[in-house]
Structure formats: structure tokens, C-alpha cells
């Protein structure tokens, strides 16, 4: 497989680029994309085969749950069993942003994604490309860092390619992550 690199503006993502990457997510393919911290490795959180591929190419232990990104706090309803008042306060204060909140997972969430813990970590990214991709994909996206497990997380598309060229379908290149 040849990895396609799609360049886009970090603050004003090109709609056609985002559309192409979102269609890949919906097909069960993997897309690396920038966030406000590092580049993430994205897959449809509701597609068990796509989630399994993330574990496989990262070499991630099956007992290490995957974080999930959604476009807004409204996007968590399919994923969580309940939202405690303390979580509501954190969400309103720190989302969008690099805060992952752990919830009790709803039964619809893949046990693979939760590593059979019954819990799910969710966040709303504060990066225009990440948000545009998640919105256009119309599905929650698992998004651990786009690196081999135990290796430094990538801050550029080039660093993602060093790990996963030929293993992911698309890399969205919006320049270096701001972190």
C-alpha cells in the first residue's frame, strides 16, 4: 500500500482534503492527523477491524485502551453510560483541549477499544484539522499518538511517515503540531 500525504492549512483545512480523509475513515482505513499536542493515528471507533489495525501497527498491548476523539461534548452520548456532574464541569472548562476524561463505556463501544476495562477515555481536540476530520467522518475516532508503542510521539507528518509509511492510508500534513 502507498501512503497518501495530503497537505492542508492547519487553521483553515481544505474541505476536499478533509472529505477524502473522512471517507477513508468511514471505509475502515487509517488516517494520521495533527492535534494540538502531537499527530494522532485515527480510525473509526465503531469499526472493530479498524480499531484492531491501530493496535496491530502500533504494536500496542491489547490491555492498553485507546483514547477516542469527538467533535464536541454532545458527541459522547453514544459512547458513555453516564456523565457524572464532575465530568460536566471538566468538559465545560477544558474542552476543546488536551484533556482526556475517563467514563464508563456504553455497551455499544468495542471491548477492544476499551481493552475490556468497561471504561473509555474521550476528548475534544482543539485543532482545526482534527475537528474538521471528526465532524466530516461523522463517527468518533480512536486516536492514540501516531507512533510505535514506546517510541516518541510524532510532531510532524514526516515523523509519522518514518513510523508508518505504507501502513496507513492517509497522512494529513498540516505542518508541525504546536506542542
VMD Tcl script that builds the backbone (N, CA, C; Angstrom):
set m [mol new atoms 537]
animate dup $m
set s [atomselect $m all]
$s set {name element resname resid chain x y z} {
  {N N UNK 1 A 0.843 -1.178 0.000}
  {CA C UNK 1 A 0.000 0.000 0.000}
  {C C UNK 1 A 0.889 1.243 0.000}
  {N N UNK 2 A 0.470 2.228 -0.727}
  {CA C UNK 2 A 1.173 3.509 -0.742}
  {C C UNK 2 A 0.416 4.492 0.151}
  {N N UNK 3 A 1.124 5.093 1.072}
  {CA C UNK 3 A 0.523 6.111 1.929}
  {C C UNK 3 A 0.396 7.414 1.147}
  {N N UNK 4 A -0.791 7.992 1.189}
  {CA C UNK 4 A -1.041 9.273 0.526}
  {C C UNK 4 A -0.862 10.383 1.559}
  {N N UNK 5 A -0.072 11.387 1.211}
  {CA C UNK 5 A 0.110 12.554 2.075}
  {C C UNK 5 A -0.698 13.698 1.477}
  {N N UNK 6 A -1.629 14.210 2.272}
  {CA C UNK 6 A -2.472 15.323 1.841}
  {C C UNK 6 A -2.125 16.547 2.674}
  {N N UNK 7 A -1.656 17.589 2.019}
  {CA C UNK 7 A -1.299 18.824 2.728}
  {C C UNK 7 A -2.541 19.696 2.901}
  {N N UNK 8 A -2.617 20.330 4.060}
  {CA C UNK 8 A -3.728 21.241 4.322}
  {C C UNK 8 A -3.278 22.340 5.273}
  {N N UNK 9 A -4.040 23.398 5.294}
  {CA C UNK 9 A -3.753 24.521 6.177}
  {C C UNK 9 A -4.149 24.140 7.608}
  {N N UNK 10 A -3.288 24.390 8.600}
  {CA C UNK 10 A -3.612 23.990 9.970}
  {C C UNK 10 A -4.771 24.761 10.593}
  {N N UNK 11 A -5.032 25.974 10.112}
  {CA C UNK 11 A -6.094 26.783 10.710}
  {C C UNK 11 A -7.351 26.856 9.859}
  {N N UNK 12 A -7.219 26.556 8.580}
  {CA C UNK 12 A -8.352 26.601 7.656}
  {C C UNK 12 A -8.249 25.399 6.719}
  {N N UNK 13 A -8.588 24.203 7.231}
  {CA C UNK 13 A -8.398 22.979 6.447}
  {C C UNK 13 A -9.174 23.009 5.130}
  {N N UNK 14 A -8.547 22.497 4.088}
  {CA C UNK 14 A -9.167 22.436 2.767}
  {C C UNK 14 A -10.291 21.395 2.782}
  {N N UNK 15 A -11.519 21.777 2.442}
  {CA C UNK 15 A -12.657 20.858 2.513}
  {C C UNK 15 A -12.465 19.560 1.728}
  {N N UNK 16 A -11.878 19.624 0.532}
  {CA C UNK 16 A -11.707 18.402 -0.262}
  {C C UNK 16 A -10.718 17.441 0.401}
  {N N UNK 17 A -9.673 17.974 1.000}
  {CA C UNK 17 A -8.690 17.148 1.706}
  {C C UNK 17 A -9.363 16.464 2.899}
  {N N UNK 18 A -10.120 17.225 3.664}
  {CA C UNK 18 A -10.820 16.669 4.827}
  {C C UNK 18 A -11.834 15.626 4.379}
  {N N UNK 19 A -12.561 15.906 3.312}
  {CA C UNK 19 A -13.557 14.962 2.793}
  {C C UNK 19 A -12.898 13.635 2.414}
  {N N UNK 20 A -11.768 13.702 1.716}
  {CA C UNK 20 A -11.073 12.480 1.302}
  {C C UNK 20 A -10.614 11.666 2.514}
  {N N UNK 21 A -10.075 12.331 3.514}
  {CA C UNK 21 A -9.621 11.633 4.722}
  {C C UNK 21 A -10.801 11.055 5.500}
  {N N UNK 22 A -11.897 11.788 5.587}
  {CA C UNK 22 A -13.088 11.306 6.303}
  {C C UNK 22 A -13.686 10.091 5.604}
  {N N UNK 23 A -13.698 10.105 4.282}
  {CA C UNK 23 A -14.199 8.939 3.542}
  {C C UNK 23 A -13.332 7.720 3.829}
  {N N UNK 24 A -12.024 7.918 3.946}
  {CA C UNK 24 A -11.123 6.812 4.287}
  {C C UNK 24 A -11.461 6.261 5.674}
  {N N UNK 25 A -11.697 7.144 6.642}
  {CA C UNK 25 A -12.086 6.704 7.995}
  {C C UNK 25 A -13.361 5.867 7.914}
  {N N UNK 26 A -14.354 6.349 7.185}
  {CA C UNK 26 A -15.627 5.621 7.080}
  {C C UNK 26 A -15.460 4.267 6.391}
  {N N UNK 27 A -14.443 4.122 5.539}
  {CA C UNK 27 A -14.168 2.831 4.881}
  {C C UNK 27 A -13.386 1.886 5.784}
  {N N UNK 28 A -13.031 2.335 6.979}
  {CA C UNK 28 A -12.268 1.485 7.891}
  {C C UNK 28 A -10.767 1.623 7.727}
  {N N UNK 29 A -10.332 2.660 7.020}
  {CA C UNK 29 A -8.908 2.884 6.808}
  {C C UNK 29 A -8.334 3.754 7.925}
  {N N UNK 30 A -6.999 3.835 7.964}
  {CA C UNK 30 A -6.316 4.607 8.999}
  {C C UNK 30 A -5.818 5.931 8.437}
  {N N UNK 31 A -5.992 6.984 9.219}
  {CA C UNK 31 A -5.587 8.333 8.825}
  {C C UNK 31 A -4.817 8.962 9.985}
  {N N UNK 32 A -3.586 9.385 9.718}
  {CA C UNK 32 A -2.826 10.133 10.721}
  {C C UNK 32 A -3.126 11.615 10.525}
  {N N UNK 33 A -3.294 12.323 11.636}
  {CA C UNK 33 A -3.686 13.731 11.553}
  {C C UNK 33 A -3.126 14.510 12.745}
  {N N UNK 34 A -2.960 15.836 12.563}
  {CA C UNK 34 A -2.414 16.638 13.654}
  {C C UNK 34 A -3.469 16.976 14.700}
  {N N UNK 35 A -3.007 17.110 15.925}
  {CA C UNK 35 A -3.844 17.630 17.006}
  {C C UNK 35 A -3.065 18.781 17.649}
  {N N UNK 36 A -3.594 19.339 18.705}
  {CA C UNK 36 A -2.901 20.434 19.376}
  {C C UNK 36 A -1.704 19.943 20.185}
  {N N UNK 37 A -1.536 18.637 20.296}
  {CA C UNK 37 A -0.384 18.090 21.024}
  {C C UNK 37 A 0.589 17.422 20.049}
  {N N UNK 38 A 0.217 16.265 19.511}
  {CA C UNK 38 A 1.053 15.517 18.561}
  {C C UNK 38 A 0.159 14.988 17.445}
  {N N UNK 39 A 0.743 14.296 16.482}
  {CA C UNK 39 A -0.068 13.655 15.441}
  {C C UNK 39 A -0.713 12.399 16.015}
  {N N UNK 40 A -1.988 12.202 15.675}
  {CA C UNK 40 A -2.729 11.034 16.121}
  {C C UNK 40 A -2.926 10.044 14.989}
  {N N UNK 41 A -3.182 8.805 15.357}
  {CA C UNK 41 A -3.466 7.741 14.399}
  {C C UNK 41 A -4.955 7.442 14.493}
  {N N UNK 42 A -5.721 7.890 13.503}
  {CA C UNK 42 A -7.169 7.837 13.577}
  {C C UNK 42 A -7.790 6.666 12.853}
  {N N UNK 43 A -8.857 6.139 13.476}
  {CA C UNK 43 A -9.675 5.078 12.888}
  {C C UNK 43 A -11.081 5.208 13.459}
  {N N UNK 44 A -12.049 4.684 12.735}
  {CA C UNK 44 A -13.446 4.691 13.173}
  {C C UNK 44 A -13.569 3.893 14.469}
  {N N UNK 45 A -13.927 4.568 15.552}
  {CA C UNK 45 A -14.026 3.916 16.859}
  {C C UNK 45 A -15.119 2.856 16.908}
  {N N UNK 46 A -16.072 2.907 15.981}
  {CA C UNK 46 A -17.178 1.952 15.983}
  {C C UNK 46 A -16.920 0.774 15.037}
  {N N UNK 47 A -15.744 0.719 14.425}
  {CA C UNK 47 A -15.384 -0.335 13.484}
  {C C UNK 47 A -14.309 -1.221 14.121}
  {N N UNK 48 A -14.688 -2.422 14.613}
  {CA C UNK 48 A -13.722 -3.270 15.319}
  {C C UNK 48 A -12.484 -3.625 14.490}
  {N N UNK 49 A -12.649 -3.831 13.176}
  {CA C UNK 49 A -11.490 -4.173 12.344}
  {C C UNK 49 A -10.515 -2.996 12.260}
  {N N UNK 50 A -11.045 -1.787 12.141}
  {CA C UNK 50 A -10.184 -0.601 12.087}
  {C C UNK 50 A -9.461 -0.408 13.420}
  {N N UNK 51 A -10.177 -0.598 14.517}
  {CA C UNK 51 A -9.577 -0.476 15.850}
  {C C UNK 51 A -8.467 -1.512 16.014}
  {N N UNK 52 A -8.716 -2.723 15.554}
  {CA C UNK 52 A -7.704 -3.784 15.643}
  {C C UNK 52 A -6.448 -3.418 14.855}
  {N N UNK 53 A -6.622 -2.813 13.688}
  {CA C UNK 53 A -5.456 -2.392 12.885}
  {C C UNK 53 A -4.603 -1.380 13.632}
  {N N UNK 54 A -5.244 -0.478 14.377}
  {CA C UNK 54 A -4.481 0.502 15.155}
  {C C UNK 54 A -3.589 -0.224 16.159}
  {N N UNK 55 A -4.159 -1.167 16.893}
  {CA C UNK 55 A -3.362 -1.947 17.847}
  {C C UNK 55 A -2.215 -2.655 17.134}
  {N N UNK 56 A -2.519 -3.273 15.993}
  {CA C UNK 56 A -1.515 -4.057 15.269}
  {C C UNK 56 A -0.346 -3.204 14.795}
  {N N UNK 57 A -0.632 -2.102 14.084}
  {CA C UNK 57 A 0.500 -1.373 13.509}
  {C C UNK 57 A 1.290 -0.604 14.561}
  {N N UNK 58 A 0.638 -0.234 15.660}
  {CA C UNK 58 A 1.368 0.431 16.737}
  {C C UNK 58 A 2.168 -0.566 17.579}
  {N N UNK 59 A 1.772 -1.848 17.534}
  {CA C UNK 59 A 2.369 -2.805 18.451}
  {C C UNK 59 A 1.919 -2.510 19.872}
  {N N UNK 60 A 0.698 -2.015 19.996}
  {CA C UNK 60 A 0.150 -1.593 21.288}
  {C C UNK 60 A -0.403 -2.808 22.024}
  {N N UNK 61 A -0.080 -2.958 23.292}
  {CA C UNK 61 A -0.633 -4.076 24.055}
  {C C UNK 61 A -2.162 -4.003 24.105}
  {N N UNK 62 A -2.808 -5.147 24.007}
  {CA C UNK 62 A -4.274 -5.212 23.978}
  {C C UNK 62 A -4.905 -4.768 25.291}
  {N N UNK 63 A -4.116 -4.673 26.365}
  {CA C UNK 63 A -4.675 -4.233 27.647}
  {C C UNK 63 A -4.521 -2.719 27.859}
  {N N UNK 64 A -4.146 -2.001 26.799}
  {CA C UNK 64 A -3.967 -0.551 26.869}
  {C C UNK 64 A -5.060 0.117 26.028}
  {N N UNK 65 A -6.123 0.639 26.658}
  {CA C UNK 65 A -7.253 1.197 25.907}
  {C C UNK 65 A -6.843 2.343 24.984}
  {N N UNK 66 A -7.654 2.562 23.969}
  {CA C UNK 66 A -7.411 3.644 23.014}
  {C C UNK 66 A -8.245 4.872 23.372}
  {N N UNK 67 A -7.644 6.055 23.335}
  {CA C UNK 67 A -8.432 7.272 23.538}
  {C C UNK 67 A -9.302 7.543 22.313}
  {N N UNK 68 A -10.430 8.175 22.549}
  {CA C UNK 68 A -11.376 8.481 21.476}
  {C C UNK 68 A -11.566 9.993 21.411}
  {N N UNK 69 A -11.600 10.523 20.184}
  {CA C UNK 69 A -11.842 11.947 19.994}
  {C C UNK 69 A -13.205 12.150 19.347}
  {N N UNK 70 A -13.909 13.158 19.833}
  {CA C UNK 70 A -15.229 13.534 19.316}
  {C C UNK 70 A -15.200 15.039 19.023}
  {N N UNK 71 A -16.141 15.541 18.201}
  {CA C UNK 71 A -16.088 16.952 17.820}
  {C C UNK 71 A -16.621 17.927 18.870}
  {N N UNK 72 A -17.386 17.417 19.835}
  {CA C UNK 72 A -17.943 18.276 20.887}
  {C C UNK 72 A -18.423 17.388 22.028}
  {N N UNK 73 A -18.753 17.998 23.142}
  {CA C UNK 73 A -19.274 17.231 24.275}
  {C C UNK 73 A -20.554 16.495 23.900}
  {N N UNK 74 A -21.316 17.037 22.956}
  {CA C UNK 74 A -22.539 16.362 22.504}
  {C C UNK 74 A -22.234 15.016 21.860}
  {N N UNK 75 A -21.003 14.827 21.376}
  {CA C UNK 75 A -20.634 13.606 20.673}
  {C C UNK 75 A -20.367 12.410 21.556}
  {N N UNK 76 A -20.504 12.562 22.865}
  {CA C UNK 76 A -20.173 11.435 23.741}
  {C C UNK 76 A -21.356 10.532 24.052}
  {N N UNK 77 A -22.561 10.937 23.706}
  {CA C UNK 77 A -23.758 10.207 24.136}
  {C C UNK 77 A -23.782 8.748 23.686}
  {N N UNK 78 A -23.259 8.439 22.508}
  {CA C UNK 78 A -23.238 7.046 22.041}
  {C C UNK 78 A -22.168 6.219 22.736}
  {N N UNK 79 A -21.212 6.887 23.361}
  {CA C UNK 79 A -20.034 6.206 23.883}
  {C C UNK 79 A -20.052 5.946 25.377}
  {N N UNK 80 A -20.814 6.744 26.119}
  {CA C UNK 80 A -20.742 6.650 27.575}
  {C C UNK 80 A -22.065 6.204 28.180}
  {N N UNK 81 A -21.949 5.496 29.301}
  {CA C UNK 81 A -23.142 5.033 30.004}
  {C C UNK 81 A -23.779 6.175 30.789}
  {N N UNK 82 A -22.955 7.060 31.335}
  {CA C UNK 82 A -23.460 8.204 32.092}
  {C C UNK 82 A -22.391 9.286 32.138}
  {N N UNK 83 A -22.830 10.513 32.382}
  {CA C UNK 83 A -21.910 11.647 32.505}
  {C C UNK 83 A -22.087 12.239 33.900}
  {N N UNK 84 A -21.160 11.954 34.804}
  {CA C UNK 84 A -21.272 12.496 36.157}
  {C C UNK 84 A -21.150 14.026 36.154}
  {N N UNK 85 A -21.736 14.695 37.147}
  {CA C UNK 85 A -21.643 16.159 37.231}
  {C C UNK 85 A -20.196 16.670 37.229}
  {N N UNK 86 A -19.294 15.932 37.860}
  {CA C UNK 86 A -17.887 16.368 37.882}
  {C C UNK 86 A -17.300 16.379 36.468}
  {N N UNK 87 A -17.691 15.415 35.648}
  {CA C UNK 87 A -17.217 15.379 34.258}
  {C C UNK 87 A -17.798 16.545 33.465}
  {N N UNK 88 A -19.055 16.884 33.737}
  {CA C UNK 88 A -19.676 18.025 33.050}
  {C C UNK 88 A -18.885 19.310 33.316}
  {N N UNK 89 A -18.454 19.492 34.564}
  {CA C UNK 89 A -17.676 20.682 34.911}
  {C C UNK 89 A -16.348 20.703 34.161}
  {N N UNK 90 A -15.674 19.559 34.133}
  {CA C UNK 90 A -14.393 19.479 33.424}
  {C C UNK 90 A -14.563 19.727 31.924}
  {N N UNK 91 A -15.604 19.135 31.344}
  {CA C UNK 91 A -15.853 19.299 29.911}
  {C C UNK 91 A -16.099 20.766 29.575}
  {N N UNK 92 A -16.909 21.439 30.387}
  {CA C UNK 92 A -17.237 22.833 30.074}
  {C C UNK 92 A -16.023 23.750 30.255}
  {N N UNK 93 A -15.121 23.369 31.128}
  {CA C UNK 93 A -13.958 24.228 31.387}
  {C C UNK 93 A -12.783 23.948 30.453}
  {N N UNK 94 A -12.549 22.670 30.108}
  {CA C UNK 94 A -11.309 22.308 29.420}
  {C C UNK 94 A -11.473 21.787 27.993}
  {N N UNK 95 A -12.698 21.599 27.526}
  {CA C UNK 95 A -12.894 21.152 26.140}
  {C C UNK 95 A -13.337 22.319 25.288}
  {N N UNK 96 A -12.870 22.470 24.082}
  {CA C UNK 96 A -11.857 21.610 23.469}
  {C C UNK 96 A -10.486 21.856 24.095}
  {N N UNK 97 A -9.689 20.800 24.077}
  {CA C UNK 97 A -8.341 20.876 24.626}
  {C C UNK 97 A -7.791 19.507 24.930}
  {N N UNK 98 A -6.549 19.449 25.395}
  {CA C UNK 98 A -5.859 18.172 25.565}
  {C C UNK 98 A -6.180 17.432 26.862}
  {N N UNK 99 A -7.429 17.491 27.301}
  {CA C UNK 99 A -7.850 16.754 28.495}
  {C C UNK 99 A -8.686 15.551 28.080}
  {N N UNK 100 A -8.215 14.366 28.446}
  {CA C UNK 100 A -8.983 13.140 28.225}
  {C C UNK 100 A -9.698 12.801 29.526}
  {N N UNK 101 A -11.003 12.593 29.435}
  {CA C UNK 101 A -11.814 12.253 30.608}
  {C C UNK 101 A -12.237 10.798 30.481}
  {N N UNK 102 A -12.097 10.057 31.572}
  {CA C UNK 102 A -12.453 8.635 31.584}
  {C C UNK 102 A -13.903 8.489 32.038}
  {N N UNK 103 A -14.685 7.743 31.246}
  {CA C UNK 103 A -16.096 7.477 31.526}
  {C C UNK 103 A -16.339 5.974 31.543}
  {N N UNK 104 A -17.467 5.578 32.132}
  {CA C UNK 104 A -17.948 4.212 31.972}
  {C C UNK 104 A -18.468 4.109 30.537}
  {N N UNK 105 A -17.975 3.117 29.802}
  {CA C UNK 105 A -18.338 2.969 28.386}
  {C C UNK 105 A -19.739 2.403 28.232}
  {N N UNK 106 A -20.419 2.845 27.187}
  {CA C UNK 106 A -21.726 2.262 26.867}
  {C C UNK 106 A -21.490 0.886 26.242}
  {N N UNK 107 A -22.505 0.016 26.263}
  {CA C UNK 107 A -22.348 -1.327 25.694}
  {C C UNK 107 A -22.040 -1.322 24.193}
  {N N UNK 108 A -22.324 -0.224 23.493}
  {CA C UNK 108 A -22.085 -0.182 22.045}
  {C C UNK 108 A -20.608 -0.024 21.687}
  {N N UNK 109 A -19.776 0.326 22.659}
  {CA C UNK 109 A -18.354 0.548 22.391}
  {C C UNK 109 A -17.623 -0.792 22.333}
  {N N UNK 110 A -16.768 -0.927 21.338}
  {CA C UNK 110 A -15.973 -2.142 21.152}
  {C C UNK 110 A -15.160 -2.458 22.404}
  {N N UNK 111 A -15.232 -3.697 22.850}
  {CA C UNK 111 A -14.437 -4.122 24.002}
  {C C UNK 111 A -12.945 -4.017 23.694}
  {N N UNK 112 A -12.592 -4.152 22.426}
  {CA C UNK 112 A -11.198 -3.998 22.027}
  {C C UNK 112 A -10.719 -2.570 22.314}
  {N N UNK 113 A -11.534 -1.576 21.962}
  {CA C UNK 113 A -11.149 -0.174 22.180}
  {C C UNK 113 A -10.997 0.138 23.666}
  {N N UNK 114 A -11.807 -0.503 24.507}
  {CA C UNK 114 A -11.734 -0.249 25.951}
  {C C UNK 114 A -10.762 -1.190 26.658}
  {N N UNK 115 A -10.150 -2.102 25.906}
  {CA C UNK 115 A -9.250 -3.113 26.475}
  {C C UNK 115 A -9.958 -3.902 27.574}
  {N N UNK 116 A -11.243 -4.162 27.343}
  {CA C UNK 116 A -12.073 -4.928 28.278}
  {C C UNK 116 A -12.139 -4.321 29.677}
  {N N UNK 117 A -11.934 -3.010 29.781}
  {CA C UNK 117 A -11.992 -2.353 31.092}
  {C C UNK 117 A -13.388 -1.843 31.414}
  {N N UNK 118 A -14.228 -1.702 30.379}
  {CA C UNK 118 A -15.538 -1.107 30.588}
  {C C UNK 118 A -15.477 0.406 30.698}
  {N N UNK 119 A -14.291 0.970 30.455}
  {CA C UNK 119 A -14.110 2.419 30.547}
  {C C UNK 119 A -13.586 2.947 29.215}
  {N N UNK 120 A -13.875 4.221 28.972}
  {CA C UNK 120 A -13.438 4.847 27.728}
  {C C UNK 120 A -12.926 6.252 28.019}
  {N N UNK 121 A -11.781 6.579 27.427}
  {CA C UNK 121 A -11.207 7.916 27.546}
  {C C UNK 121 A -11.601 8.743 26.334}
  {N N UNK 122 A -12.171 9.923 26.582}
  {CA C UNK 122 A -12.682 10.762 25.494}
  {C C UNK 122 A -12.140 12.178 25.641}
  {N N UNK 123 A -11.863 12.795 24.486}
  {CA C UNK 123 A -11.511 14.208 24.496}
  {C C UNK 123 A -12.002 14.886 23.229}
  {N N UNK 124 A -12.084 16.199 23.294}
  {CA C UNK 124 A -12.421 17.041 22.148}
  {C C UNK 124 A -11.154 17.819 21.813}
  {N N UNK 125 A -10.548 17.555 20.652}
  {CA C UNK 125 A -9.294 18.235 20.323}
  {C C UNK 125 A -9.513 19.719 20.043}
  {N N UNK 126 A -8.465 20.484 20.230}
  {CA C UNK 126 A -8.506 21.920 19.949}
  {C C UNK 126 A -7.582 22.215 18.766}
  {N N UNK 127 A -7.888 21.586 17.631}
  {CA C UNK 127 A -7.110 21.774 16.403}
  {C C UNK 127 A -8.084 21.735 15.238}
  {N N UNK 128 A -8.021 22.719 14.370}
  {CA C UNK 128 A -8.992 22.842 13.274}
  {C C UNK 128 A -9.023 21.617 12.368}
  {N N UNK 129 A -7.862 21.027 12.074}
  {CA C UNK 129 A -7.822 19.858 11.183}
  {C C UNK 129 A -8.473 18.657 11.861}
  {N N UNK 130 A -8.117 18.405 13.115}
  {CA C UNK 130 A -8.697 17.271 13.844}
  {C C UNK 130 A -10.212 17.408 13.947}
  {N N UNK 131 A -10.675 18.587 14.319}
  {CA C UNK 131 A -12.123 18.796 14.452}
  {C C UNK 131 A -12.840 18.646 13.119}
  {N N UNK 132 A -12.267 19.189 12.053}
  {CA C UNK 132 A -12.893 19.069 10.732}
  {C C UNK 132 A -12.978 17.608 10.302}
  {N N UNK 133 A -11.917 16.845 10.550}
  {CA C UNK 133 A -11.910 15.426 10.182}
  {C C UNK 133 A -12.980 14.658 10.948}
  {N N UNK 134 A -13.062 14.855 12.247}
  {CA C UNK 134 A -14.031 14.116 13.064}
  {C C UNK 134 A -15.456 14.488 12.663}
  {N N UNK 135 A -15.696 15.766 12.447}
  {CA C UNK 135 A -17.045 16.192 12.024}
  {C C UNK 135 A -17.421 15.587 10.681}
  {N N UNK 136 A -16.505 15.644 9.722}
  {CA C UNK 136 A -16.798 15.142 8.372}
  {C C UNK 136 A -16.938 13.618 8.369}
  {N N UNK 137 A -16.177 12.930 9.209}
  {CA C UNK 137 A -16.264 11.464 9.279}
  {C C UNK 137 A -17.592 11.020 9.891}
  {N N UNK 138 A -18.181 11.886 10.713}
  {CA C UNK 138 A -19.463 11.597 11.364}
  {C C UNK 138 A -19.414 10.324 12.212}
  {N N UNK 139 A -18.277 10.113 12.864}
  {CA C UNK 139 A -18.114 8.983 13.772}
  {C C UNK 139 A -17.023 9.339 14.777}
  {N N UNK 140 A -17.112 8.824 15.996}
  {CA C UNK 140 A -15.998 9.013 16.928}
  {C C UNK 140 A -14.746 8.344 16.347}
  {N N UNK 141 A -13.602 8.912 16.634}
  {CA C UNK 141 A -12.347 8.403 16.083}
  {C C UNK 141 A -11.409 8.017 17.217}
  {N N UNK 142 A -10.942 6.749 17.209}
  {CA C UNK 142 A -9.866 6.396 18.139}
  {C C UNK 142 A -8.633 7.127 17.634}
  {N N UNK 143 A -7.866 7.677 18.548}
  {CA C UNK 143 A -6.733 8.490 18.103}
  {C C UNK 143 A -5.593 8.495 19.115}
  {N N UNK 144 A -4.910 7.354 19.255}
  {CA C UNK 144 A -3.683 7.391 20.041}
  {C C UNK 144 A -2.608 8.128 19.240}
  {N N UNK 145 A -1.487 8.395 19.842}
  {CA C UNK 145 A -0.405 9.043 19.101}
  {C C UNK 145 A 0.036 8.142 17.943}
  {N N UNK 146 A 0.473 8.767 16.856}
  {CA C UNK 146 A 0.813 8.042 15.622}
  {C C UNK 146 A 2.269 7.591 15.641}
  {N N UNK 147 A 2.577 6.724 16.590}
  {CA C UNK 147 A 3.929 6.190 16.732}
  {C C UNK 147 A 3.849 4.723 17.113}
  {N N UNK 148 A 4.973 4.027 16.982}
  {CA C UNK 148 A 5.061 2.676 17.513}
  {C C UNK 148 A 5.029 2.787 19.036}
  {N N UNK 149 A 4.370 1.842 19.691}
  {CA C UNK 149 A 4.289 1.880 21.156}
  {C C UNK 149 A 5.688 1.950 21.757}
  {N N UNK 150 A 5.849 2.860 22.710}
  {CA C UNK 150 A 7.121 3.023 23.391}
  {C C UNK 150 A 8.083 3.980 22.717}
  {N N UNK 151 A 7.756 4.449 21.521}
  {CA C UNK 151 A 8.618 5.380 20.790}
  {C C UNK 151 A 8.106 6.812 20.988}
  {N N UNK 152 A 8.941 7.813 20.694}
  {CA C UNK 152 A 8.493 9.204 20.853}
  {C C UNK 152 A 7.322 9.528 19.924}
  {N N UNK 153 A 6.346 10.283 20.414}
  {CA C UNK 153 A 5.208 10.647 19.568}
  {C C UNK 153 A 5.624 11.646 18.486}
  {N N UNK 154 A 5.033 11.538 17.294}
  {CA C UNK 154 A 5.426 12.412 16.188}
  {C C UNK 154 A 4.787 13.796 16.273}
  {N N UNK 155 A 5.577 14.790 15.912}
  {CA C UNK 155 A 5.085 16.169 15.878}
  {C C UNK 155 A 4.930 16.674 14.450}
  {N N UNK 156 A 5.360 15.861 13.463}
  {CA C UNK 156 A 5.259 16.248 12.050}
  {C C UNK 156 A 4.779 15.059 11.220}
  {N N UNK 157 A 4.294 15.361 10.026}
  {CA C UNK 157 A 3.889 14.300 9.099}
  {C C UNK 157 A 5.088 13.434 8.724}
  {N N UNK 158 A 6.254 14.041 8.591}
  {CA C UNK 158 A 7.461 13.281 8.249}
  {C C UNK 158 A 7.776 12.244 9.327}
  {N N UNK 159 A 7.598 12.623 10.581}
  {CA C UNK 159 A 7.838 11.675 11.674}
  {C C UNK 159 A 6.812 10.550 11.650}
  {N N UNK 160 A 5.567 10.850 11.295}
  {CA C UNK 160 A 4.544 9.803 11.147}
  {C C UNK 160 A 4.976 8.829 10.060}
  {N N UNK 161 A 5.420 9.362 8.923}
  {CA C UNK 161 A 5.838 8.503 7.808}
  {C C UNK 161 A 7.024 7.625 8.186}
  {N N UNK 162 A 7.906 8.119 9.032}
  {CA C UNK 162 A 9.039 7.304 9.476}
  {C C UNK 162 A 8.555 6.052 10.213}
  {N N UNK 163 A 7.433 6.166 10.900}
  {CA C UNK 163 A 6.859 5.007 11.597}
  {C C UNK 163 A 5.965 4.166 10.692}
  {N N UNK 164 A 5.136 4.810 9.884}
  {CA C UNK 164 A 4.009 4.101 9.266}
  {C C UNK 164 A 3.861 4.270 7.758}
  {N N UNK 165 A 4.905 4.690 7.044}
  {CA C UNK 165 A 4.791 4.798 5.589}
  {C C UNK 165 A 4.462 3.418 5.020}
  {N N UNK 166 A 3.404 3.351 4.229}
  {CA C UNK 166 A 2.969 2.077 3.659}
  {C C UNK 166 A 2.074 1.264 4.576}
  {N N UNK 167 A 1.812 1.777 5.784}
  {CA C UNK 167 A 0.966 1.050 6.744}
  {C C UNK 167 A -0.334 1.781 7.052}
  {N N UNK 168 A -0.367 3.092 6.782}
  {CA C UNK 168 A -1.600 3.869 6.920}
  {C C UNK 168 A -1.970 4.408 5.546}
  {N N UNK 169 A -3.256 4.577 5.339}
  {CA C UNK 169 A -3.711 5.008 4.023}
  {C C UNK 169 A -3.415 6.481 3.751}
  {N N UNK 170 A -3.640 7.335 4.755}
  {CA C UNK 170 A -3.502 8.780 4.547}
  {C C UNK 170 A -2.807 9.427 5.743}
  {N N UNK 171 A -1.956 10.402 5.447}
  {CA C UNK 171 A -1.402 11.291 6.467}
  {C C UNK 171 A -1.815 12.706 6.085}
  {N N UNK 172 A -2.518 13.374 6.987}
  {CA C UNK 172 A -2.865 14.784 6.788}
  {C C UNK 172 A -1.703 15.627 7.299}
  {N N UNK 173 A -1.077 16.349 6.410}
  {CA C UNK 173 A 0.089 17.160 6.757}
  {C C UNK 173 A -0.332 18.619 6.888}
  {N N UNK 174 A -0.379 19.090 8.125}
  {CA C UNK 174 A -0.714 20.490 8.389}
  {C C UNK 174 A 0.451 21.181 9.082}
  {N N UNK 175 A 1.652 20.690 8.797}
  {CA C UNK 175 A 2.829 21.253 9.438}
  {C C UNK 175 A 3.020 20.675 10.828}
  {N N UNK 176 A 3.985 21.199 11.567}
  {CA C UNK 176 A 4.268 20.650 12.888}
  {C C UNK 176 A 3.142 20.918 13.883}
  {N N UNK 177 A 2.953 19.966 14.796}
  {CA C UNK 177 A 1.999 20.180 15.888}
  {C C UNK 177 A 2.522 21.313 16.757}
  {N N UNK 178 A 1.621 22.100 17.331}
  {CA C UNK 178 A 2.056 23.272 18.092}
  {C C UNK 178 A 2.793 22.968 19.392}
  {N N UNK 179 A 2.683 21.767 19.901}
  {CA C UNK 179 A 3.315 21.433 21.193}
  {C C UNK 179 A 4.824 21.437 21.101}
}
mol reanalyze $m
mol bondsrecalc $m
mol representation Tube
mol addrep $m
